[in-house]
């Protein structure tokens, strides 16, 4: 009898939580369903959880299973060799986030050698540039990926965030 009372008490107190859990699991499974945006023959746009009907143009498809590998975005920009002086005037954890302007660094790119000067240190290291990739031989600097490059400015993504540059010397 004690076991029965305990079981009854457990079910009474746990059932709302159990139903909530089951409902949330069901919603999570439903949220994983594919989404299809279809344009019908008469020009209407409809959203479906199944592929578009025959004769309808499929405008968009979001698969229910995420891709196994990241999709690479191909940029049409051609990256030029980084030769000359560049002032790393700002850094940020994200491309559009707030920028730290307190620690400028002077970067001098040669054909195969890079010199980085800050108020605290100076590093000279060999580097190679392959399109938008910079591989630096000194682990203190890390490796970089050119996000954007113009004649007077560039943005690189490094191991510790984003680095914003303008051509020339940093102001003293």
Phi and psi in radians as a Rosetta constraint file:
Dihedral C 1 N 2 CA 2 C 2 CIRCULARHARMONIC -1.110 0.35
Dihedral N 2 CA 2 C 2 N 3 CIRCULARHARMONIC -0.721 0.35
Dihedral C 2 N 3 CA 3 C 3 CIRCULARHARMONIC -1.112 0.35
Dihedral N 3 CA 3 C 3 N 4 CIRCULARHARMONIC -0.740 0.35
Dihedral C 3 N 4 CA 4 C 4 CIRCULARHARMONIC -1.086 0.35
Dihedral N 4 CA 4 C 4 N 5 CIRCULARHARMONIC -0.777 0.35
Dihedral C 4 N 5 CA 5 C 5 CIRCULARHARMONIC -1.103 0.35
Dihedral N 5 CA 5 C 5 N 6 CIRCULARHARMONIC -0.718 0.35
Dihedral C 5 N 6 CA 6 C 6 CIRCULARHARMONIC -1.104 0.35
Dihedral N 6 CA 6 C 6 N 7 CIRCULARHARMONIC -0.780 0.35
Dihedral C 6 N 7 CA 7 C 7 CIRCULARHARMONIC -1.094 0.35
Dihedral N 7 CA 7 C 7 N 8 CIRCULARHARMONIC -0.761 0.35
Dihedral C 7 N 8 CA 8 C 8 CIRCULARHARMONIC -1.091 0.35
Dihedral N 8 CA 8 C 8 N 9 CIRCULARHARMONIC -0.774 0.35
Dihedral C 8 N 9 CA 9 C 9 CIRCULARHARMONIC -1.072 0.35
Dihedral N 9 CA 9 C 9 N 10 CIRCULARHARMONIC -0.749 0.35
Dihedral C 9 N 10 CA 10 C 10 CIRCULARHARMONIC -1.081 0.35
Dihedral N 10 CA 10 C 10 N 11 CIRCULARHARMONIC -0.823 0.35
Dihedral C 10 N 11 CA 11 C 11 CIRCULARHARMONIC -1.123 0.35
Dihedral N 11 CA 11 C 11 N 12 CIRCULARHARMONIC -0.732 0.35
Dihedral C 11 N 12 CA 12 C 12 CIRCULARHARMONIC -1.065 0.35
Dihedral N 12 CA 12 C 12 N 13 CIRCULARHARMONIC -0.720 0.35
Dihedral C 12 N 13 CA 13 C 13 CIRCULARHARMONIC -1.472 0.35
Dihedral N 13 CA 13 C 13 N 14 CIRCULARHARMONIC -0.440 0.35
Dihedral C 13 N 14 CA 14 C 14 CIRCULARHARMONIC -1.682 0.35
Dihedral N 14 CA 14 C 14 N 15 CIRCULARHARMONIC -0.400 0.35
Dihedral C 14 N 15 CA 15 C 15 CIRCULARHARMONIC -0.993 0.35
Dihedral N 15 CA 15 C 15 N 16 CIRCULARHARMONIC -0.804 0.35
Dihedral C 15 N 16 CA 16 C 16 CIRCULARHARMONIC -1.037 0.35
Dihedral N 16 CA 16 C 16 N 17 CIRCULARHARMONIC -0.698 0.35
Dihedral C 16 N 17 CA 17 C 17 CIRCULARHARMONIC -1.199 0.35
Dihedral N 17 CA 17 C 17 N 18 CIRCULARHARMONIC -0.673 0.35
Dihedral C 17 N 18 CA 18 C 18 CIRCULARHARMONIC -1.132 0.35
Dihedral N 18 CA 18 C 18 N 19 CIRCULARHARMONIC -0.771 0.35
Dihedral C 18 N 19 CA 19 C 19 CIRCULARHARMONIC -1.110 0.35
Dihedral N 19 CA 19 C 19 N 20 CIRCULARHARMONIC -0.681 0.35
Dihedral C 19 N 20 CA 20 C 20 CIRCULARHARMONIC -1.086 0.35
Dihedral N 20 CA 20 C 20 N 21 CIRCULARHARMONIC -0.760 0.35
Dihedral C 20 N 21 CA 21 C 21 CIRCULARHARMONIC -1.085 0.35
Dihedral N 21 CA 21 C 21 N 22 CIRCULARHARMONIC -0.820 0.35
Dihedral C 21 N 22 CA 22 C 22 CIRCULARHARMONIC -1.085 0.35
Dihedral N 22 CA 22 C 22 N 23 CIRCULARHARMONIC -0.730 0.35
Dihedral C 22 N 23 CA 23 C 23 CIRCULARHARMONIC -1.106 0.35
Dihedral N 23 CA 23 C 23 N 24 CIRCULARHARMONIC -0.768 0.35
Dihedral C 23 N 24 CA 24 C 24 CIRCULARHARMONIC -1.131 0.35
Dihedral N 24 CA 24 C 24 N 25 CIRCULARHARMONIC -0.674 0.35
Dihedral C 24 N 25 CA 25 C 25 CIRCULARHARMONIC -1.106 0.35
Dihedral N 25 CA 25 C 25 N 26 CIRCULARHARMONIC -0.733 0.35
Dihedral C 25 N 26 CA 26 C 26 CIRCULARHARMONIC -1.107 0.35
Dihedral N 26 CA 26 C 26 N 27 CIRCULARHARMONIC -0.726 0.35
Dihedral C 26 N 27 CA 27 C 27 CIRCULARHARMONIC -1.129 0.35
Dihedral N 27 CA 27 C 27 N 28 CIRCULARHARMONIC -0.665 0.35
Dihedral C 27 N 28 CA 28 C 28 CIRCULARHARMONIC -1.147 0.35
Dihedral N 28 CA 28 C 28 N 29 CIRCULARHARMONIC -0.686 0.35
Dihedral C 28 N 29 CA 29 C 29 CIRCULARHARMONIC -1.170 0.35
Dihedral N 29 CA 29 C 29 N 30 CIRCULARHARMONIC -0.725 0.35
Dihedral C 29 N 30 CA 30 C 30 CIRCULARHARMONIC -1.137 0.35
Dihedral N 30 CA 30 C 30 N 31 CIRCULARHARMONIC -0.577 0.35
Dihedral C 30 N 31 CA 31 C 31 CIRCULARHARMONIC -1.224 0.35
Dihedral N 31 CA 31 C 31 N 32 CIRCULARHARMONIC -0.316 0.35
Dihedral C 31 N 32 CA 32 C 32 CIRCULARHARMONIC -1.461 0.35
Dihedral N 32 CA 32 C 32 N 33 CIRCULARHARMONIC -0.065 0.35
Dihedral C 32 N 33 CA 33 C 33 CIRCULARHARMONIC -1.133 0.35
Dihedral N 33 CA 33 C 33 N 34 CIRCULARHARMONIC 2.661 0.35
Dihedral C 33 N 34 CA 34 C 34 CIRCULARHARMONIC -1.253 0.35
Dihedral N 34 CA 34 C 34 N 35 CIRCULARHARMONIC 2.696 0.35
Dihedral C 34 N 35 CA 35 C 35 CIRCULARHARMONIC -2.163 0.35
Dihedral N 35 CA 35 C 35 N 36 CIRCULARHARMONIC 2.287 0.35
Dihedral C 35 N 36 CA 36 C 36 CIRCULARHARMONIC -2.164 0.35
Dihedral N 36 CA 36 C 36 N 37 CIRCULARHARMONIC 2.302 0.35
Dihedral C 36 N 37 CA 37 C 37 CIRCULARHARMONIC -1.865 0.35
Dihedral N 37 CA 37 C 37 N 38 CIRCULARHARMONIC 2.087 0.35
Dihedral C 37 N 38 CA 38 C 38 CIRCULARHARMONIC -2.129 0.35
Dihedral N 38 CA 38 C 38 N 39 CIRCULARHARMONIC 2.509 0.35
Dihedral C 38 N 39 CA 39 C 39 CIRCULARHARMONIC -1.898 0.35
Dihedral N 39 CA 39 C 39 N 40 CIRCULARHARMONIC 2.069 0.35
Dihedral C 39 N 40 CA 40 C 40 CIRCULARHARMONIC -1.367 0.35
Dihedral N 40 CA 40 C 40 N 41 CIRCULARHARMONIC 2.975 0.35
Dihedral C 40 N 41 CA 41 C 41 CIRCULARHARMONIC -1.069 0.35
Dihedral N 41 CA 41 C 41 N 42 CIRCULARHARMONIC -0.523 0.35
Dihedral C 41 N 42 CA 42 C 42 CIRCULARHARMONIC -1.557 0.35
Dihedral N 42 CA 42 C 42 N 43 CIRCULARHARMONIC 0.149 0.35
Dihedral C 42 N 43 CA 43 C 43 CIRCULARHARMONIC 1.636 0.35
Dihedral N 43 CA 43 C 43 N 44 CIRCULARHARMONIC -0.055 0.35
Dihedral C 43 N 44 CA 44 C 44 CIRCULARHARMONIC -1.329 0.35
Dihedral N 44 CA 44 C 44 N 45 CIRCULARHARMONIC 2.612 0.35
Dihedral C 44 N 45 CA 45 C 45 CIRCULARHARMONIC -1.855 0.35
Dihedral N 45 CA 45 C 45 N 46 CIRCULARHARMONIC 2.258 0.35
Dihedral C 45 N 46 CA 46 C 46 CIRCULARHARMONIC -2.313 0.35
Dihedral N 46 CA 46 C 46 N 47 CIRCULARHARMONIC 2.623 0.35
Dihedral C 46 N 47 CA 47 C 47 CIRCULARHARMONIC -1.881 0.35
Dihedral N 47 CA 47 C 47 N 48 CIRCULARHARMONIC 2.353 0.35
Dihedral C 47 N 48 CA 48 C 48 CIRCULARHARMONIC -2.396 0.35
Dihedral N 48 CA 48 C 48 N 49 CIRCULARHARMONIC 2.808 0.35
Dihedral C 48 N 49 CA 49 C 49 CIRCULARHARMONIC -1.767 0.35
Dihedral N 49 CA 49 C 49 N 50 CIRCULARHARMONIC 0.091 0.35
Dihedral C 49 N 50 CA 50 C 50 CIRCULARHARMONIC -2.183 0.35
Dihedral N 50 CA 50 C 50 N 51 CIRCULARHARMONIC 2.801 0.35
Dihedral C 50 N 51 CA 51 C 51 CIRCULARHARMONIC -0.994 0.35
Dihedral N 51 CA 51 C 51 N 52 CIRCULARHARMONIC 2.729 0.35
Dihedral C 51 N 52 CA 52 C 52 CIRCULARHARMONIC -1.056 0.35
Dihedral N 52 CA 52 C 52 N 53 CIRCULARHARMONIC 2.590 0.35
Dihedral C 52 N 53 CA 53 C 53 CIRCULARHARMONIC -1.188 0.35
Dihedral N 53 CA 53 C 53 N 54 CIRCULARHARMONIC 2.777 0.35
Dihedral C 53 N 54 CA 54 C 54 CIRCULARHARMONIC -1.051 0.35
Dihedral N 54 CA 54 C 54 N 55 CIRCULARHARMONIC 2.321 0.35
Dihedral C 54 N 55 CA 55 C 55 CIRCULARHARMONIC 1.639 0.35
Dihedral N 55 CA 55 C 55 N 56 CIRCULARHARMONIC -0.161 0.35
Dihedral C 55 N 56 CA 56 C 56 CIRCULARHARMONIC -1.734 0.35
Dihedral N 56 CA 56 C 56 N 57 CIRCULARHARMONIC 2.542 0.35
Dihedral C 56 N 57 CA 57 C 57 CIRCULARHARMONIC -1.556 0.35
Dihedral N 57 CA 57 C 57 N 58 CIRCULARHARMONIC 2.224 0.35
Dihedral C 57 N 58 CA 58 C 58 CIRCULARHARMONIC -1.463 0.35
Dihedral N 58 CA 58 C 58 N 59 CIRCULARHARMONIC 2.060 0.35
Dihedral C 58 N 59 CA 59 C 59 CIRCULARHARMONIC -1.617 0.35
Dihedral N 59 CA 59 C 59 N 60 CIRCULARHARMONIC -0.563 0.35
Dihedral C 59 N 60 CA 60 C 60 CIRCULARHARMONIC -2.698 0.35
Dihedral N 60 CA 60 C 60 N 61 CIRCULARHARMONIC 2.505 0.35
Dihedral C 60 N 61 CA 61 C 61 CIRCULARHARMONIC -2.468 0.35
Dihedral N 61 CA 61 C 61 N 62 CIRCULARHARMONIC 2.207 0.35
Dihedral C 61 N 62 CA 62 C 62 CIRCULARHARMONIC -1.989 0.35
Dihedral N 62 CA 62 C 62 N 63 CIRCULARHARMONIC 2.002 0.35
Dihedral C 62 N 63 CA 63 C 63 CIRCULARHARMONIC -1.214 0.35
Dihedral N 63 CA 63 C 63 N 64 CIRCULARHARMONIC 2.627 0.35
Dihedral C 63 N 64 CA 64 C 64 CIRCULARHARMONIC -1.272 0.35
Dihedral N 64 CA 64 C 64 N 65 CIRCULARHARMONIC -0.425 0.35
Dihedral C 64 N 65 CA 65 C 65 CIRCULARHARMONIC -1.780 0.35
Dihedral N 65 CA 65 C 65 N 66 CIRCULARHARMONIC 2.248 0.35
Dihedral C 65 N 66 CA 66 C 66 CIRCULARHARMONIC -1.158 0.35
Dihedral N 66 CA 66 C 66 N 67 CIRCULARHARMONIC 2.674 0.35
Dihedral C 66 N 67 CA 67 C 67 CIRCULARHARMONIC -1.109 0.35
Dihedral N 67 CA 67 C 67 N 68 CIRCULARHARMONIC 2.631 0.35
Dihedral C 67 N 68 CA 68 C 68 CIRCULARHARMONIC -1.402 0.35
Dihedral N 68 CA 68 C 68 N 69 CIRCULARHARMONIC -0.470 0.35
Dihedral C 68 N 69 CA 69 C 69 CIRCULARHARMONIC -2.116 0.35
Dihedral N 69 CA 69 C 69 N 70 CIRCULARHARMONIC 2.645 0.35
Dihedral C 69 N 70 CA 70 C 70 CIRCULARHARMONIC -1.202 0.35
Dihedral N 70 CA 70 C 70 N 71 CIRCULARHARMONIC 2.494 0.35
Dihedral C 70 N 71 CA 71 C 71 CIRCULARHARMONIC -1.393 0.35
Dihedral N 71 CA 71 C 71 N 72 CIRCULARHARMONIC 2.251 0.35
Dihedral C 71 N 72 CA 72 C 72 CIRCULARHARMONIC -1.580 0.35
Dihedral N 72 CA 72 C 72 N 73 CIRCULARHARMONIC 2.235 0.35
Dihedral C 72 N 73 CA 73 C 73 CIRCULARHARMONIC -1.536 0.35
Dihedral N 73 CA 73 C 73 N 74 CIRCULARHARMONIC 2.189 0.35
Dihedral C 73 N 74 CA 74 C 74 CIRCULARHARMONIC -1.629 0.35
Dihedral N 74 CA 74 C 74 N 75 CIRCULARHARMONIC 2.176 0.35
Dihedral C 74 N 75 CA 75 C 75 CIRCULARHARMONIC -1.755 0.35
Dihedral N 75 CA 75 C 75 N 76 CIRCULARHARMONIC 2.589 0.35
Dihedral C 75 N 76 CA 76 C 76 CIRCULARHARMONIC -1.585 0.35
Dihedral N 76 CA 76 C 76 N 77 CIRCULARHARMONIC -0.054 0.35
Dihedral C 76 N 77 CA 77 C 77 CIRCULARHARMONIC -1.247 0.35
Dihedral N 77 CA 77 C 77 N 78 CIRCULARHARMONIC 2.379 0.35
Dihedral C 77 N 78 CA 78 C 78 CIRCULARHARMONIC -1.702 0.35
Dihedral N 78 CA 78 C 78 N 79 CIRCULARHARMONIC 2.252 0.35
Dihedral C 78 N 79 CA 79 C 79 CIRCULARHARMONIC -1.651 0.35
Dihedral N 79 CA 79 C 79 N 80 CIRCULARHARMONIC 2.280 0.35
Dihedral C 79 N 80 CA 80 C 80 CIRCULARHARMONIC -1.596 0.35
Dihedral N 80 CA 80 C 80 N 81 CIRCULARHARMONIC 2.732 0.35
Dihedral C 80 N 81 CA 81 C 81 CIRCULARHARMONIC -1.031 0.35
Dihedral N 81 CA 81 C 81 N 82 CIRCULARHARMONIC 2.455 0.35
Dihedral C 81 N 82 CA 82 C 82 CIRCULARHARMONIC -1.570 0.35
Dihedral N 82 CA 82 C 82 N 83 CIRCULARHARMONIC 1.588 0.35
Dihedral C 82 N 83 CA 83 C 83 CIRCULARHARMONIC -2.085 0.35
Dihedral N 83 CA 83 C 83 N 84 CIRCULARHARMONIC 2.359 0.35
Dihedral C 83 N 84 CA 84 C 84 CIRCULARHARMONIC 1.993 0.35
Dihedral N 84 CA 84 C 84 N 85 CIRCULARHARMONIC -2.991 0.35
Dihedral C 84 N 85 CA 85 C 85 CIRCULARHARMONIC -1.603 0.35
Dihedral N 85 CA 85 C 85 N 86 CIRCULARHARMONIC 2.397 0.35
Dihedral C 85 N 86 CA 86 C 86 CIRCULARHARMONIC -2.369 0.35
Dihedral N 86 CA 86 C 86 N 87 CIRCULARHARMONIC 2.423 0.35
Dihedral C 86 N 87 CA 87 C 87 CIRCULARHARMONIC -1.772 0.35
Dihedral N 87 CA 87 C 87 N 88 CIRCULARHARMONIC 2.031 0.35
Dihedral C 87 N 88 CA 88 C 88 CIRCULARHARMONIC -1.435 0.35
Dihedral N 88 CA 88 C 88 N 89 CIRCULARHARMONIC 1.570 0.35
Dihedral C 88 N 89 CA 89 C 89 CIRCULARHARMONIC -1.531 0.35
Dihedral N 89 CA 89 C 89 N 90 CIRCULARHARMONIC -0.266 0.35
Dihedral C 89 N 90 CA 90 C 90 CIRCULARHARMONIC -2.679 0.35
Dihedral N 90 CA 90 C 90 N 91 CIRCULARHARMONIC 2.698 0.35
Dihedral C 90 N 91 CA 91 C 91 CIRCULARHARMONIC -2.328 0.35
Dihedral N 91 CA 91 C 91 N 92 CIRCULARHARMONIC 2.746 0.35
Dihedral C 91 N 92 CA 92 C 92 CIRCULARHARMONIC -2.722 0.35
Dihedral N 92 CA 92 C 92 N 93 CIRCULARHARMONIC 2.673 0.35
Dihedral C 92 N 93 CA 93 C 93 CIRCULARHARMONIC -1.344 0.35
Dihedral N 93 CA 93 C 93 N 94 CIRCULARHARMONIC -0.375 0.35
Dihedral C 93 N 94 CA 94 C 94 CIRCULARHARMONIC -2.365 0.35
Dihedral N 94 CA 94 C 94 N 95 CIRCULARHARMONIC 2.850 0.35
Dihedral C 94 N 95 CA 95 C 95 CIRCULARHARMONIC -1.121 0.35
Dihedral N 95 CA 95 C 95 N 96 CIRCULARHARMONIC -0.627 0.35
Dihedral C 95 N 96 CA 96 C 96 CIRCULARHARMONIC -1.919 0.35
Dihedral N 96 CA 96 C 96 N 97 CIRCULARHARMONIC 0.100 0.35
Dihedral C 96 N 97 CA 97 C 97 CIRCULARHARMONIC -1.367 0.35
Dihedral N 97 CA 97 C 97 N 98 CIRCULARHARMONIC -3.108 0.35
Dihedral C 97 N 98 CA 98 C 98 CIRCULARHARMONIC -1.177 0.35
Dihedral N 98 CA 98 C 98 N 99 CIRCULARHARMONIC 2.531 0.35
Dihedral C 98 N 99 CA 99 C 99 CIRCULARHARMONIC -1.851 0.35
Dihedral N 99 CA 99 C 99 N 100 CIRCULARHARMONIC 2.421 0.35
Dihedral C 99 N 100 CA 100 C 100 CIRCULARHARMONIC -1.609 0.35
Dihedral N 100 CA 100 C 100 N 101 CIRCULARHARMONIC 2.031 0.35
Dihedral C 100 N 101 CA 101 C 101 CIRCULARHARMONIC -1.801 0.35
Dihedral N 101 CA 101 C 101 N 102 CIRCULARHARMONIC 0.138 0.35
Dihedral C 101 N 102 CA 102 C 102 CIRCULARHARMONIC -1.488 0.35
Dihedral N 102 CA 102 C 102 N 103 CIRCULARHARMONIC -0.199 0.35
Dihedral C 102 N 103 CA 103 C 103 CIRCULARHARMONIC -2.306 0.35
Dihedral N 103 CA 103 C 103 N 104 CIRCULARHARMONIC 1.212 0.35
Dihedral C 103 N 104 CA 104 C 104 CIRCULARHARMONIC -1.187 0.35
Dihedral N 104 CA 104 C 104 N 105 CIRCULARHARMONIC 2.662 0.35
Dihedral C 104 N 105 CA 105 C 105 CIRCULARHARMONIC -2.414 0.35
Dihedral N 105 CA 105 C 105 N 106 CIRCULARHARMONIC 2.423 0.35
Dihedral C 105 N 106 CA 106 C 106 CIRCULARHARMONIC -1.623 0.35
Dihedral N 106 CA 106 C 106 N 107 CIRCULARHARMONIC 2.157 0.35
Dihedral C 106 N 107 CA 107 C 107 CIRCULARHARMONIC -1.965 0.35
Dihedral N 107 CA 107 C 107 N 108 CIRCULARHARMONIC 2.258 0.35
Dihedral C 107 N 108 CA 108 C 108 CIRCULARHARMONIC -2.109 0.35
Dihedral N 108 CA 108 C 108 N 109 CIRCULARHARMONIC 1.957 0.35
Dihedral C 108 N 109 CA 109 C 109 CIRCULARHARMONIC -1.666 0.35
Dihedral N 109 CA 109 C 109 N 110 CIRCULARHARMONIC 2.165 0.35
Dihedral C 109 N 110 CA 110 C 110 CIRCULARHARMONIC -1.735 0.35
Dihedral N 110 CA 110 C 110 N 111 CIRCULARHARMONIC -2.870 0.35
Dihedral C 110 N 111 CA 111 C 111 CIRCULARHARMONIC -1.174 0.35
Dihedral N 111 CA 111 C 111 N 112 CIRCULARHARMONIC -0.706 0.35
Dihedral C 111 N 112 CA 112 C 112 CIRCULARHARMONIC -2.384 0.35
Dihedral N 112 CA 112 C 112 N 113 CIRCULARHARMONIC 0.060 0.35
Dihedral C 112 N 113 CA 113 C 113 CIRCULARHARMONIC -2.214 0.35
Dihedral N 113 CA 113 C 113 N 114 CIRCULARHARMONIC 2.505 0.35
Dihedral C 113 N 114 CA 114 C 114 CIRCULARHARMONIC -2.160 0.35
Dihedral N 114 CA 114 C 114 N 115 CIRCULARHARMONIC 2.330 0.35
Dihedral C 114 N 115 CA 115 C 115 CIRCULARHARMONIC -2.093 0.35
Dihedral N 115 CA 115 C 115 N 116 CIRCULARHARMONIC 2.193 0.35
Dihedral C 115 N 116 CA 116 C 116 CIRCULARHARMONIC -2.077 0.35
Dihedral N 116 CA 116 C 116 N 117 CIRCULARHARMONIC 2.179 0.35
Dihedral C 116 N 117 CA 117 C 117 CIRCULARHARMONIC -2.124 0.35
Dihedral N 117 CA 117 C 117 N 118 CIRCULARHARMONIC 2.271 0.35
Dihedral C 117 N 118 CA 118 C 118 CIRCULARHARMONIC -2.164 0.35
Dihedral N 118 CA 118 C 118 N 119 CIRCULARHARMONIC -3.135 0.35
Dihedral C 118 N 119 CA 119 C 119 CIRCULARHARMONIC -1.174 0.35
Dihedral N 119 CA 119 C 119 N 120 CIRCULARHARMONIC -0.370 0.35
Dihedral C 119 N 120 CA 120 C 120 CIRCULARHARMONIC -1.810 0.35
Dihedral N 120 CA 120 C 120 N 121 CIRCULARHARMONIC -0.419 0.35
Dihedral C 120 N 121 CA 121 C 121 CIRCULARHARMONIC -2.701 0.35
Dihedral N 121 CA 121 C 121 N 122 CIRCULARHARMONIC 2.916 0.35
Dihedral C 121 N 122 CA 122 C 122 CIRCULARHARMONIC -2.384 0.35
Dihedral N 122 CA 122 C 122 N 123 CIRCULARHARMONIC 2.235 0.35
Dihedral C 122 N 123 CA 123 C 123 CIRCULARHARMONIC -2.179 0.35
Dihedral N 123 CA 123 C 123 N 124 CIRCULARHARMONIC 2.305 0.35
Dihedral C 123 N 124 CA 124 C 124 CIRCULARHARMONIC -2.085 0.35
Dihedral N 124 CA 124 C 124 N 125 CIRCULARHARMONIC 2.195 0.35
Dihedral C 124 N 125 CA 125 C 125 CIRCULARHARMONIC -2.546 0.35
Dihedral N 125 CA 125 C 125 N 126 CIRCULARHARMONIC 2.670 0.35
Dihedral C 125 N 126 CA 126 C 126 CIRCULARHARMONIC -1.346 0.35
Dihedral N 126 CA 126 C 126 N 127 CIRCULARHARMONIC 2.611 0.35
Dihedral C 126 N 127 CA 127 C 127 CIRCULARHARMONIC -2.585 0.35
Dihedral N 127 CA 127 C 127 N 128 CIRCULARHARMONIC 2.796 0.35
Dihedral C 127 N 128 CA 128 C 128 CIRCULARHARMONIC -2.262 0.35
Dihedral N 128 CA 128 C 128 N 129 CIRCULARHARMONIC 2.558 0.35
Dihedral C 128 N 129 CA 129 C 129 CIRCULARHARMONIC -2.098 0.35
Dihedral N 129 CA 129 C 129 N 130 CIRCULARHARMONIC 2.175 0.35
Dihedral C 129 N 130 CA 130 C 130 CIRCULARHARMONIC -2.157 0.35
Dihedral N 130 CA 130 C 130 N 131 CIRCULARHARMONIC 1.605 0.35
Dihedral C 130 N 131 CA 131 C 131 CIRCULARHARMONIC 1.152 0.35
Dihedral N 131 CA 131 C 131 N 132 CIRCULARHARMONIC -1.983 0.35
Dihedral C 131 N 132 CA 132 C 132 CIRCULARHARMONIC -1.675 0.35
Dihedral N 132 CA 132 C 132 N 133 CIRCULARHARMONIC 0.102 0.35
Dihedral C 132 N 133 CA 133 C 133 CIRCULARHARMONIC -1.839 0.35
Dihedral N 133 CA 133 C 133 N 134 CIRCULARHARMONIC 2.282 0.35
Dihedral C 133 N 134 CA 134 C 134 CIRCULARHARMONIC -2.010 0.35
Dihedral N 134 CA 134 C 134 N 135 CIRCULARHARMONIC 2.148 0.35
Dihedral C 134 N 135 CA 135 C 135 CIRCULARHARMONIC -1.928 0.35
Dihedral N 135 CA 135 C 135 N 136 CIRCULARHARMONIC 2.035 0.35
Dihedral C 135 N 136 CA 136 C 136 CIRCULARHARMONIC -1.841 0.35
Dihedral N 136 CA 136 C 136 N 137 CIRCULARHARMONIC 2.332 0.35
Dihedral C 136 N 137 CA 137 C 137 CIRCULARHARMONIC -1.294 0.35
Dihedral N 137 CA 137 C 137 N 138 CIRCULARHARMONIC -0.298 0.35
Dihedral C 137 N 138 CA 138 C 138 CIRCULARHARMONIC -1.664 0.35
Dihedral N 138 CA 138 C 138 N 139 CIRCULARHARMONIC 2.072 0.35
Dihedral C 138 N 139 CA 139 C 139 CIRCULARHARMONIC -1.134 0.35
Dihedral N 139 CA 139 C 139 N 140 CIRCULARHARMONIC -0.314 0.35
Dihedral C 139 N 140 CA 140 C 140 CIRCULARHARMONIC -1.170 0.35
Dihedral N 140 CA 140 C 140 N 141 CIRCULARHARMONIC -0.446 0.35
Dihedral C 140 N 141 CA 141 C 141 CIRCULARHARMONIC -1.641 0.35
Dihedral N 141 CA 141 C 141 N 142 CIRCULARHARMONIC -0.520 0.35
Dihedral C 141 N 142 CA 142 C 142 CIRCULARHARMONIC 1.387 0.35
Dihedral N 142 CA 142 C 142 N 143 CIRCULARHARMONIC -2.937 0.35
Dihedral C 142 N 143 CA 143 C 143 CIRCULARHARMONIC -2.024 0.35
Dihedral N 143 CA 143 C 143 N 144 CIRCULARHARMONIC 2.778 0.35
Dihedral C 143 N 144 CA 144 C 144 CIRCULARHARMONIC -2.380 0.35
Dihedral N 144 CA 144 C 144 N 145 CIRCULARHARMONIC 2.762 0.35
Dihedral C 144 N 145 CA 145 C 145 CIRCULARHARMONIC -2.272 0.35
Dihedral N 145 CA 145 C 145 N 146 CIRCULARHARMONIC 2.135 0.35
Dihedral C 145 N 146 CA 146 C 146 CIRCULARHARMONIC -1.253 0.35
Dihedral N 146 CA 146 C 146 N 147 CIRCULARHARMONIC 2.118 0.35
Dihedral C 146 N 147 CA 147 C 147 CIRCULARHARMONIC -1.580 0.35
Dihedral N 147 CA 147 C 147 N 148 CIRCULARHARMONIC -0.693 0.35
Dihedral C 147 N 148 CA 148 C 148 CIRCULARHARMONIC -2.651 0.35
Dihedral N 148 CA 148 C 148 N 149 CIRCULARHARMONIC 2.445 0.35
Dihedral C 148 N 149 CA 149 C 149 CIRCULARHARMONIC -2.460 0.35
Dihedral N 149 CA 149 C 149 N 150 CIRCULARHARMONIC 2.214 0.35
Dihedral C 149 N 150 CA 150 C 150 CIRCULARHARMONIC -2.186 0.35
Dihedral N 150 CA 150 C 150 N 151 CIRCULARHARMONIC -3.084 0.35
Dihedral C 150 N 151 CA 151 C 151 CIRCULARHARMONIC -1.231 0.35
Dihedral N 151 CA 151 C 151 N 152 CIRCULARHARMONIC -0.530 0.35
Dihedral C 151 N 152 CA 152 C 152 CIRCULARHARMONIC -2.028 0.35
Dihedral N 152 CA 152 C 152 N 153 CIRCULARHARMONIC -0.024 0.35
Dihedral C 152 N 153 CA 153 C 153 CIRCULARHARMONIC -2.745 0.35
Dihedral N 153 CA 153 C 153 N 154 CIRCULARHARMONIC 2.814 0.35
Dihedral C 153 N 154 CA 154 C 154 CIRCULARHARMONIC -2.760 0.35
Dihedral N 154 CA 154 C 154 N 155 CIRCULARHARMONIC 2.804 0.35
Dihedral C 154 N 155 CA 155 C 155 CIRCULARHARMONIC -2.258 0.35
Dihedral N 155 CA 155 C 155 N 156 CIRCULARHARMONIC 2.292 0.35
Dihedral C 155 N 156 CA 156 C 156 CIRCULARHARMONIC -2.136 0.35
Dihedral N 156 CA 156 C 156 N 157 CIRCULARHARMONIC 2.525 0.35
Dihedral C 156 N 157 CA 157 C 157 CIRCULARHARMONIC -1.791 0.35
Dihedral N 157 CA 157 C 157 N 158 CIRCULARHARMONIC 2.196 0.35
Dihedral C 157 N 158 CA 158 C 158 CIRCULARHARMONIC -2.056 0.35
Dihedral N 158 CA 158 C 158 N 159 CIRCULARHARMONIC -2.976 0.35
Dihedral C 158 N 159 CA 159 C 159 CIRCULARHARMONIC -1.140 0.35
Dihedral N 159 CA 159 C 159 N 160 CIRCULARHARMONIC -0.387 0.35
Dihedral C 159 N 160 CA 160 C 160 CIRCULARHARMONIC -2.068 0.35
Dihedral N 160 CA 160 C 160 N 161 CIRCULARHARMONIC 0.273 0.35
Dihedral C 160 N 161 CA 161 C 161 CIRCULARHARMONIC 2.336 0.35
Dihedral N 161 CA 161 C 161 N 162 CIRCULARHARMONIC -2.715 0.35
Dihedral C 161 N 162 CA 162 C 162 CIRCULARHARMONIC -1.853 0.35
Dihedral N 162 CA 162 C 162 N 163 CIRCULARHARMONIC 2.483 0.35
Dihedral C 162 N 163 CA 163 C 163 CIRCULARHARMONIC -2.123 0.35
Dihedral N 163 CA 163 C 163 N 164 CIRCULARHARMONIC 2.218 0.35
Dihedral C 163 N 164 CA 164 C 164 CIRCULARHARMONIC -1.883 0.35
Dihedral N 164 CA 164 C 164 N 165 CIRCULARHARMONIC 2.251 0.35
Dihedral C 164 N 165 CA 165 C 165 CIRCULARHARMONIC -2.186 0.35
Dihedral N 165 CA 165 C 165 N 166 CIRCULARHARMONIC 2.641 0.35
Dihedral C 165 N 166 CA 166 C 166 CIRCULARHARMONIC -2.273 0.35
Dihedral N 166 CA 166 C 166 N 167 CIRCULARHARMONIC 2.610 0.35
Dihedral C 166 N 167 CA 167 C 167 CIRCULARHARMONIC -1.202 0.35
Dihedral N 167 CA 167 C 167 N 168 CIRCULARHARMONIC 2.490 0.35
Dihedral C 167 N 168 CA 168 C 168 CIRCULARHARMONIC 1.872 0.35
Dihedral N 168 CA 168 C 168 N 169 CIRCULARHARMONIC -2.946 0.35
Dihedral C 168 N 169 CA 169 C 169 CIRCULARHARMONIC -1.506 0.35
Dihedral N 169 CA 169 C 169 N 170 CIRCULARHARMONIC 2.617 0.35
Dihedral C 169 N 170 CA 170 C 170 CIRCULARHARMONIC -1.290 0.35
Dihedral N 170 CA 170 C 170 N 171 CIRCULARHARMONIC 2.506 0.35
Dihedral C 170 N 171 CA 171 C 171 CIRCULARHARMONIC -1.143 0.35
Dihedral N 171 CA 171 C 171 N 172 CIRCULARHARMONIC 2.438 0.35
